């Protein structure tokens, strides 16, 4: 759902992390803000097996790739890594 407020767009979304994804975030020191930025504005969206999606975002640390499942405005992060 998008809401307009003073010409800014606010996106209402929920991000859920699997236990596996939580481990990878800690192991790989991936900032949560990079994950949020990738979901809001991905550099690239790649095809994957339904119902998952693969998104990429270029960050200062490298290209972050995220495997996720989207259900309405909820994003379930399955795994993530730098390429």
SELUMLO-967860 format. One line per field, with one value per residue (C-alpha): residue number from 1; residue in one letter; chain; x, y, z. Coordinates in pm, whole numbers, plus 50000, padded with zeros to 5 digits. Layout:
REM SELUMLO-967860
num <- [NUM,...]
residu <- [A,...]
chaine <- [A,...]
u <- [X,...]
v <- [Y,...]
w <- [Z,...]
***
This chain:
REM SELUMLO-967860
num <- [1,2,3,4,5,6,7,8,9,10,11,12,13,14,15,16,17,18,19,20,21,22,23,24,25,26,27,28,29,30,31,32,33,34,35,36,37,38,39,40,41,42,43,44,45,46,47,48,49,50,51,52,53,54,55,56,57,58,59,60,61,62,63,64,65,66,67,68,69,70,71,72,73,74,75,76,77,78,79,80,81,82,83]
residu <- [X,X,X,X,X,X,X,X,X,X,X,X,X,X,X,X,X,X,X,X,X,X,X,X,X,X,X,X,X,X,X,X,X,X,X,X,X,X,X,X,X,X,X,X,X,X,X,X,X,X,X,X,X,X,X,X,X,X,X,X,X,X,X,X,X,X,X,X,X,X,X,X,X,X,X,X,X,X,X,X,X,X,X]
chaine <- [A,A,A,A,A,A,A,A,A,A,A,A,A,A,A,A,A,A,A,A,A,A,A,A,A,A,A,A,A,A,A,A,A,A,A,A,A,A,A,A,A,A,A,A,A,A,A,A,A,A,A,A,A,A,A,A,A,A,A,A,A,A,A,A,A,A,A,A,A,A,A,A,A,A,A,A,A,A,A,A,A,A,A]
u <- [50000,50137,50046,50128,50223,50385,50496,50679,50568,50550,50541,50361,50531,50628,50960,50985,51317,51351,51591,51830,51820,51881,52196,52321,52260,52478,52744,52774,52719,52440,52275,51895,51873,52031,51759,51488,51642,51665,51296,51184,51414,51595,51872,51758,51474,51555,51311,51296,51080,50731,50655,51005,51175,51541,51626,51962,52080,52419,52562,52902,52999,52900,52590,52343,52122,51807,51582,51235,50870,50614,50263,50066,50273,50470,50817,50959,51338,51462,51834,52069,52432,52681,52782]
v <- [50000,50341,50657,51006,51262,51593,51452,51163,50806,50593,50218,50004,49667,49394,49210,48863,48678,48300,48158,48081,48444,48574,48360,48485,48850,48807,48596,48836,49162,49277,49600,49584,49917,49751,49486,49749,49952,49641,49563,49921,49993,49687,49730,49409,49158,48811,48532,48242,47943,48052,48179,48313,48616,48710,49077,49249,49581,49741,49850,49988,49633,49478,49344,49210,48928,48838,48536,48620,48531,48810,48779,49103,49360,49100,49001,48675,48677,48323,48389,48667,48708,48932,48827]
w <- [50000,49904,50090,49966,50225,50134,49797,49965,49920,50233,50180,50438,50446,50686,50661,50816,50840,50845,51105,50821,50700,51055,51077,50740,50833,51142,50965,50674,50869,50638,50757,50779,50595,50287,50295,50325,50040,49820,49871,49809,49517,49378,49122,48950,48984,48852,48771,49013,49096,49204,49468,49534,49382,49358,49400,49386,49523,49470,49807,49912,50020,49688,49519,49774,49648,49840,49791,49919,49907,49878,50019,49972,50168,50365,50248,50383,50353,50289,50243,50138,50042,49865,49515]
***
